[in-house]
Amino acid sequence: MSSMQEVNLRVLGIRDPGSLQGLAARITEQISQGEQKPFQKVIDVSSGDPHRAGMPPLSFARQVLAACLYPELLKENRFPSDVRQRAQKLLGACNGGSVGSYSASSCGIPHIQKSVAEFITRRDSGVASDPENIIFSSGSQRTLMLVLHLLSSGQGLTQTAVLTPLPCPHSLPMLLDEVGVKQVPYQLLEEHGWATDLEELHRALKAARGHCEPRAIYISNPGNPTGHVQDLKTIQEVIRFAASERLILLVEEVYQDSVFGQEKKFLSYKKVLFEMGSSYSEMVEMVSFHSISAGTMGECGLRGGYMEVINMDPLVKNFLVSMQAPCSPPVLPQLALEIMVNPPSPGDASYELYTQEILQRVETLSQNAQRACEFLNNVPGMSCQHAMGGVFLYPRLHLPVQIIEEAEMSGLQADVLYCQKLLEEEGVCLGPGSENGHDDKNYHIRLCVSAPPAVLEDVLKRLRLFHLRIQDRHH
């Protein structure tokens, strides 16, 4: 292509994700080349990547994956017995006994489909999961994109639309742009801890009809980036709403193992759906998503996820599978998924260490979220709702008028300019709320609290210094 005029118009229409990651990389490179900065290194807590922030990986997961990648390690007895047994079993499920072979089918490796289905059945207190309804792909975003491609059609009044929470996961607006699906936002209630409101769902849907064709509703539970965990009543209301309006439920549940709010627990949409009786469980079409990138596993770089499809027409499901048939799902992430859904059991050699590491992660996450929320609520010009789960806090910024005016002159959102200045002056990379769909004057930032406590303290200290400095400059 010799010019931008030859680029696909749909690609040109994709929202710019911003340049903060690139700026962070440039500053890191400048420091490595000896350039003097007010800080020694950049700390990036803009995404839910715990390893980037300094959290260690799970020992059992890495040991099994290492043995699968290099089976010679199995001969040395350097790993616990259950690690060796798991690696041998997983290799036996791979074509040719090697992770270097293609996946056994377009859906994934049957043995791992079965493991995931058994995990879902245990999680949902016996509500059965069919391995045939489990489809693997390279991350939950990729699986979501496959579904969105199926839904996408029409233009103008007939353009497919999806109801999406505001704020929403920061990758979602770009995905919708890429597949040509219109975003219909429904506002979460910040003053109620970012809860979902039934009246707001009806308002958003009514406002959209006549302008586009809403065909699905997207749910994030636990909320990304809000940390809100939906209760039984809310989930039932959303399911009834989807049923009455004939909307497909697209449910992202990637932080289901990271719930820490007092008296809060994760309830899957599927479990609630099947407890509501056959008039719902046999009619409501639903796709749920999970990933190894999120929660306690935190293996973002391996890019592995799955979806479970419920009440989807078999012909449609077959077409969904065929869409990724030319490039079957990668094998190593599927092995990591199997480890995530089938961890060591009591009596296994690795059980004690694995349990200690998981408890340590959940305790760190809970304490970090509480500590950061209290800290931010004591910073003048900030307010933050308490999180019940997930890995993010989503505090609100009360910005000086001068910053807003400077951003307008620069052609930037005010929260983006704020995050740029924070990165340049203090070496902290946060996510601007405009990436999460916010485009009004209620400015927010996204902060991942899945980090070692000392790292989080450093982030909070730098953020407070910067925020007070910004306030002082413009008063």
N, C-alpha and C positions, 0 to 999 in steps of 0.2 A: 504494500500500500504506500502510495507516494504522498498522500495528504490525509488530513483528518476528514475531508469530505467523503472519503471512501470507507470510513468506519461505520459499522452497523449503528443505525440511529438509536436502537434500544440500548446498546452499550453506552453511547454518548449520554443517554438519559439516566444512567445509574448515579445515584447520589455519591458525591465525593466523601470518602470516609475521613478526610482530613489528613494532615501531614505530621501529626504529633509523633507517631512511631518513627518516621523518617528523621524528624528533628532530634529525637532521643538518640537514634543511631549516630547521627552526625556529631552530637555533643560527646557521646562516648568515644568516638574516634578522635576527636580533638583532644580529649583528656589523655588518651593513650599515646598521642604524639607530643605530649608535654605541655599543651596549652593550659594556662592557669585558669581555674574556675573557683567560685566560692565554695565548691563542694568537691569531694574526691571521686564520686561516682554517681551515675544516674540510677534511681530506683523506679522501676516501672511497675505500678500497681493499677494499671488502667484496665487490664483484662483479667479473667479468672484463671490465670496461669500460676499455680502455686510454686512450681519448680523455678520459674523465672524469679520469683520473689525470694527464693532460698529455702523452700520446704523440701525435705528429702523424699525420694520415692519410697514406695512400700517394698521392703526387702523380698518378700515372697514373690511378688509380681516380677521384679527384675531378675531374680534368680531363675525362675521358670523360663522367662523369655530368653535369658542368656543361654540356658541349656538347649532351648529349642533352636536358637540361631547357630549354636556351635555344639552339636551333640557329643563331641569328644570330651566335653566337661563331665558328661555322665559317667565316664570311666574312672574319674579321679576321686570319687566319693567326697568331694569338697563341699557338696551341698547336702542339706538334710534329706532324709529318705523320702518324705512326701513331695519335696521339690522334684527329685529324680523321677518318682512315679508319675507325677502330673505331666512333666515334660515328655516322658515316654508315651503317655496316653494321648497327649495333644499331637505329638508327631505322628502317632499311629492314625490319627484322624485326617492328616494332611495327605494329599496326593503324593505318591512317591516317598512318603515319610519325611518330607522336607518343606520348610516354610517358603522355599523358593519356587514351589509349584503354584499354578493357578488354583483359586478356590474351587471346591468340588462342584459348586453350582452358582448360578447367578444370584441366588438368595444368600448363600454362604455355606459354611461347612455344616452338614446335618447334625453331627455330634454337638456342635456349639449351639445350633438352633435349639436342640433339645435341652441343653443346660440352661439357656435363657428362659425357655418356656417353664422349666421346673422352678427357676428362681421367681418368676412372676406368679406362679401358682402358690408358692410358699408366702410370698409377700402379701398376696390378696386373700389369705386365709382359706385357700382351697378353690377359689374361682379358677377354673381350668384355663390354661393357655395352650394353644395348638402350635407346635413348632413350625407348621406350614405357614403360620401367620407372622413369623419373625423374618425380617429382611435386614441384612447387614449392609452397611456402606461405610465410606470413609468419613465418618463423623455425623453427628445429628443434623448439622446444617445441610449436608449432602442428601441425607434421606428426606429432609423437609423439602429440599429443592425438587426431588423426584416427584413428590406429591403435588407441589405447586405447578410443575410443568404439566401434569395431568389435568389440573383444574383450569389452567390459563386458557382463555379464549375471548373473542369479541373485542370491540373497540367502543369508546364513547359510552352510550347508555347500556351497552351489552357487555362492557369489559368486566371480567371476573374481579371480584373484590374479596378481601379477607378482613374481618374485624380483628383489630390488633390492640393490645393494651398500650396505654400511654402513661408512663414510659414502657418501652418494649426492649427486648435484647438488642444490643447495638448492631448486631449483624443482620437483623431481620429486614430493615428498610431496603438495604442493598439487595438482599435475596429477592424481595418482591419486585424491585425495579428490574432485576436481571431477567425474570421470567414474565414480565409484563402484567403483573397482578397489582391492582390498586389497593392501597392501604386505607382502611376506614378505622380511624382511632377511636377507642372508647377510653375515657379518662378514669384512671384509678384514683381513689380517694386518699390523698396524702394525709389529711387530718385524721384519718382512721387507719393509719399504718399502711396505706396503699392497698386498701381492700377493693374488691370488685363489687360494683353496684348494679343491681338488676335494672333499675330505672335508666341508668346510663347506657346499658346495653341496648335497651329498646329505643332510646333517643338516637344513638349512633346508627342503628339499623334503619330507623325511619328517615333520618336525614340522608342516608346513602341511597336509598331506593329512589329511582327516578333519575339518578346520576350514573349508576353503575349496577352491577349484578352481584350482590354479596352471596357467596356460596359456602363460606366457612368462617369459623371463629377460632382464633389462636389464643391459647391459654398458656401462661408460664407459671408453674407451681412446683416447688417454691419459686417465688417471683424473682425474675432476673430483669433489672438490677435491684429490685425493691426489698427482697428478703421476706416478703409477706408469704405466710403459709395459709392456704385456704381451709376453712372448716367444712364440716359435713353439709351444713345448710347452704353455704355458698355453692359448693360443687353440685348439689341437687338442683339449685336454682338455675345454674348455667346449663346443666343437662336438659332440664325442662325447656329452657329457652331455645337451645339448639334443636330440640325435637319439634317444638311448635313452629319454629321458623324454617325447618328443614335445612339446617346448616350442618356441615361436617365439623366435628370437633378435632382440632389439631392441638394436641396437648404435649407441651415440652415439660418433662419431669426429670431433668438431668441432675437436679440437686436434691433428689429424694432421700439420699443418705446423709444429708447435711442440715438436719432440723435440730435446733437447739433452744428454741424459745420455750419459756416455762409452760408446762402443760400442753405443749403443741406436739402433734405427731403428723407424719405424712400419711395422707389418704390418697390412694391412686384413683384417678377418674374411672378406670375400668372397674375397680372393686365397687365403687359407689353405683356405677351404672348397672351392674348385675344385681345389686341389692335392691334396686328400684323396681324390679319385676320385668316380665317379658315384654310388656308394651314399650319399654325403653331398651332393654338389653338386646332385643332382637331387631330393633328398628334404627337406633341412633348409630350413624356411621362415625367411627372414631379412629384416629391414628395417634399413637403415643410414641414419644421419642426419648431415648436414653443414650448416654455417652460415657466413654472412659475418660474424656477430657475434664469432666466436672467432678465436684464433690471430693470424697476422700481418695479416689484413685488419682485424679489430677494428671493423667498422662496425655496432655494436650497435643504434644508433638507426634504421637502415634496415630492420631486421626481415626478413631474408631467409634461407631455408633450403630444403633439398631432402631427399627420401628416395629411396633406390633399393630397390625391392621385388624379392625373389628367391624364386622357387618359390611365389608366391602364386596361388591359384586365379584365373583371369581374371575370373570373375563377381564375386569378392570385390574384386579390384582395381578393376573398373569401379564397384562400389558405393562404394569408398573415394574414387574421383575424384568421383563424383556428390555426395558429402557436402559438398564445398566448391564445387560448381557454382553455387549461388546467388550466391556472391561469389568470383570468380576471383582467383587470386593476384596481389598488387600487382606492377606492372610494373618500377618503379625498382629494387627489390631483386633482381629477376631479372637486370637489366643488370649490377648489381654482382657477382652470382654468376658471370656470364659472364666478367667481368674477372678474378675470383679464379681461375677454373679455366683461363683462357686468357691468361696474362700476356704482356708483350712478349717477343719472341724475339730471339736474337742477330742483330745487324744492324739492328734497329728503332731509331728515333730515341730512344725512351724506355727502351731496354733497360738502359743503363749506370746511369742514375739509379734505375730500379726495383730493379735488383740490389743497388745500394748500400743502398737503404732497407730491403730485406728482410734483408740480412745484418746491418745495424745493429740491427734489431728482434730477430733471433734471438740475436745476441751480447749485447745488453742483457738479454734475458730469461734467458739462461744465467748470465751474471755476477750478475744480481740474485738469482736463485734460490740460487746457491752462497753469495753474500755473506750473504743473509738467513738461510739455514739455519745457517751457522756462527755468526752473531751470536746467533740465538735459542738455540742450544745452549749458549751461554756466559752466558745469563741464568738466574740461580738460579730454580728453580721452573718451568722450561720445558724441553721437549725437542721436537725436530723431525726427521722423516725427510727424507732428501734427495729432491728431485723429479727426475724424468727427462724430464718434458714437461709440457705444459699451462701455465697461468698462475698457479696457486695453490700456496701452502704451507699445510700443515694442522697447525700445532704443537699439542702437548698442554700443558695448563695443570695445574699442581699448586697448587690453591687452598687458602688457609687455611680452617679449619673455620668461622670466623666469617662469611666471605663466603657460604658454602653455607647457613648458618643464616639469614643476612639475606635471602638470595634466597627461601628457603622461606617466611619470614614475609611477604614481598612478593608471593608467588604467582608467582615467576619462576624460570626455570632459572638456575643459578648462572653459566653462561657468558653468558647474556643480560644479567644484572646487571653482570657484569664489563665487557662491551662498552658498556653504557650509561654506566658510570662513566668508562671510557676516553674516550668521546666527549665527555662533559661536562667532564672535567678536562684533556684533552690535545687535543681536536679531531680525533681519529682514529676513523674509522668502519671497524670490522672486522665480519666475519660470525661469529656464534656457531655452534659446532658442532651445536647442537640443531636448527638449520635444515637441517643435512645429515643429519638422522635420528638423531643421537646423543641418547639420553635416559638414559644411565647416569652413573656418577660419573667416567668418563674424559672430562674436559672438554677441548674443543678450540676453536680459533679459525681462521677462514678469512682468508687474506691474499693479495691479488692482487699479484704481483711484476712485472706488465707495466706499468711506470711509469718515468719518467725516473729515473736513479740518484740524483740529488739529492733527489727527492721520496721515494724509498724510504728513503734515509738519514734524512730528517726523521721519517718514520713509525717507523722502528726506534728512533731516539733517544727519541721521545715514548713509545713502547710500553715501552721498558726503564725509563724514569723512573717511569712509572705502575705497572708491575708491582713494582718494588722498593719503591715507596711503599706499595702494598697489603700487601706482605709485612711491612714495618716496622710498619704500623698494628696488625697483629694478632699481634705477637710480644711 
